[in-house]
């Protein structure tokens, strides 16, 4: 519905709005609300997969840093060995050592999942100094990092039946000053609340913080907030016109008029 159509039906003048037009507007509002609700649910369904991919990327970056460090250390060992044994080590043995270490470096860079412990020792170098250096490289190899418990639990939830309450809900708590979302998450972590379980943080009123969590985690959240002696706003309504701080609506004293104009302008902005 365009702006001109809304003005034609008398949106900006409550006295001129007939009951039929008002019912039509409410019907359109509810249709748009259902669409937005479906989009929010769709986003909530893909959040676990996004978190799993983020954790996987973090593990890969950590493994890559370990391999680069190992690569640098092996090159330093090779350089120090060449400088130390230039005069008193036969050329053949030096070439064997160099080939063994370079082979280990090449395999580590080409495939991150291959450990340096799989590097074969040349048969010609057994019992010589080259085999000792190969053992040094083998002992220094890093094992694949063990997945974090949170990563394992997130992967397992995809194969478990649904039990307990489903859905999401907001928990509203007070705040005494301005805070950013990062500040809120940091403070929740100090209180023993897993910040990964808080899906969204809102500021619906000047002194209120809203925490969006899954219904199965709400009891844990309430218990931790209770230990910290933080009050819970059980009857808080974020859609109450009393929380509108925009001075545009300061002239509307009547609650129904304020709600009507707020919804009308929001709908016009959304459609435009």
N, C-alpha and C positions, 0 to 999 in steps of 0.2 A: 504494500500500500504506500503510495507516494505522499509527500508533504501536502500537495495540493488537495489530494483526496481527503486527508485527515482534516485539513482546514475547512473543506467543503461540508464535512459532517459535523463541524462545530466542536472539534477536540479542545480548542483553546477557550471555550466558553461553556462551563458546566451547565448553565441555565438553558442552553439551546440543545443539549444532548437528550434525545428521546430514549426511552427504556429499550427500544429495539436496537438502536445504534449502540447503546452501552453494552447490551448483551453480545452484539457482534464483536465489539472490541475485546470484551473479556474472552470470547471464544478464540480470537486470534492470539491473545496473550497466552492462553493456556496451550495452544498448539505450538507456539514458539518455545514455551517453557519445556514441553515434552521433548522437542528436538534437542534443546540444550542439555536436558537431563540425559538423553541417550548418548550424546557426545561425551559428557563427563564420565559415564559408565564405561564407554569404549576406551577412553584414556586410562581409566583406572585398571582396566584389564591388561593393558600392555605395559604398565609400570614395572611389574616383576621382571619381564623380559629385558627391559631397558637397564634395570639395575644389574641383572646377570651379565649383560654385555659390558657394562662399565667395569665390573669386577674382573671379567676376563681380560679386558684391555689393560687393567692395572697389573695383573699377574704377568702378562706378556712383556710389559715395559720393565717390570722388575727383573724378569729372566734375561731380557736383552742387556740390561745394565750389568748383570753378573757376568754374562759372556764377554762383554767388552772389557771388563776388568780382568778376567782370566786371559783374554787375548793379549792385553798390554803386559801382564806379568810374564807370560811365556816369551814374548819378544824381548823383554828385559833379561830374562834368563839366558836366552840365546846370545844376546849381545855380550853379556858378562862372560859367558863361557868361551866365546870366540876370542875376547881380549885376553883372557887368562891363559889359554892353552895354544896361543898362536905359535910359540916357539917349541914347546915340549910335547905337543900332541901330533901324532901322524895325521896327514891330510885325509887319509881314508876314514879314520875314526871321526874327524871333525865333520866331514860330509854326511856321515851316517847320523850324527847328532842333529845336524841342521835339518836333514830331510825328515827325521822323526818329529822334531818340534814343529816344523812348518806344516807337516801333514796334520798334526793335532790342531794347529791354529786354523787351517783351512776347513777342517770338519766342524769346528765350533762355530765358525762364521757362517757356513753354508746351511747348517741345520741346527736350530736352537735346541731341539729335543734330543740330540745325540750327545752323550756325555763323553768327556775326555778319557773315561776309563775304558772305552771301547777302542782306543787307538792301538793298532797292532804293533808289536815290537819286531823289527826286521830280524830274520834268522841269523844274518851275518853279524848282528850287533849283540847277540846274547853273550853274557859273561864279560862284556867290555864296559867301558865308561858310558857308552851311549845307552845301554840298557838301564844304567842307574839314573840317568837324566829322564828317561822315559817313565821310570817309577815315580820320580818327583812330580812330573806332570800329571800322572795318574792319581796320586794321592791328593793333589790340590784341586781335583775336579769337584764342582759343586753339584749337589743333588737337586732334583726338581723340587721346588718349594711345595710343602704340603698345603692343600687348599684350606682356606679359613672355614671355621665352623659355620659362619653365616652363609658362605658360598654353597657349602654342602646342603644346608637346610633349604636354601632357596631353590636349588636344583631338585631336591627330593619332593618339595611341595607340588611340583607339576605332575607327579605320579601318585599322589595320595588322594583318597576320596574326601569330598567336602563334608566336614563335620562342624558342629557348633553354629553360632549365629553368622549370618552373612550380611554384607553391606558396609557402609561407611557412615560416620557421623562426626560432628564437631563437638569438641569440649572447650568451653569458654572459661578463661581465667583472667584475673585482673592484672594490670600492669601500671607501674607508678611513673613511668617516663617513656619517652620515645625509644623504640628499638627497631633495628633492622631484622630481617628474617634470619640472617646469619648469626646475629647476636642471640636471638631466641633459641636457635638450634644449639648453640654453644652452651647456653645456660641449662637447657634441658639435658644435655649430655652430662653436665656436672651433677645433676640431680639423679643420675642413674637411669635416665630415659633414653632408649635407643632412638637417635635422631632419624635413622632410616625408616622407622615405623611411622613417623609423622609425615604424611603425604603432602600436606599443604598447611601454610600458616597465613592467617588473615588478620586484619585489624578492623573489625566492623564498627567499632566505636572508639572514642578518644582514649579510654582507659581499659580496653578489653583486647585480649588476644584469643583468636580461634585456632584450635589445633584439629586438623582432619586426620582421623585414624580409622583403622578397621575395627569393626565391632568386637572381634576377638581379642584385640589389644587394648580396648578401652578400660577394662578392669585393671590391667597392669598399670596403665597410665594414671588412673585415678588413685591407685594405691601409692604410687611414687609421689604424686602431688600431695596426698594426705600426709605422708611421712615428712615432707618439707613444710607442712602447715600452710598450704596454698589453698585458698577458697575456690570453690567451683560455682559458676553461675549456672544453676540448673534450669532456670526459667528465662534465660536471656533470649530475646527475639531479635536477630540482626536485621529483620525487615521492618521493625517498628520505626515509624516516621520520626520519632523523638531522637533517633540517632543521626538524622540528616544534619550534617554540619555545613552544607552548602548554603551561603547566604541568599541564593536565588529563591529558596523556599521559606525564607524567614517571614514573609508577609502572609503566608497561609496558616491561619490559626486553627482552622477546622481540620481535624485528623483525616476525614474522608477526602476532603478537597486536596490536601497535601499528598495523600497516597495516590489519588487519581492523576494529578498532574505529574507526579514523579514517574508513574508507570507509563503515562502517555508520552512524555518526552523521551524516556528510555526506549520505548518501542519505535518512535520516529527515528531516533539516532541509530538503532539497530537496523531498521529497514533501509535507511539512507546509505 
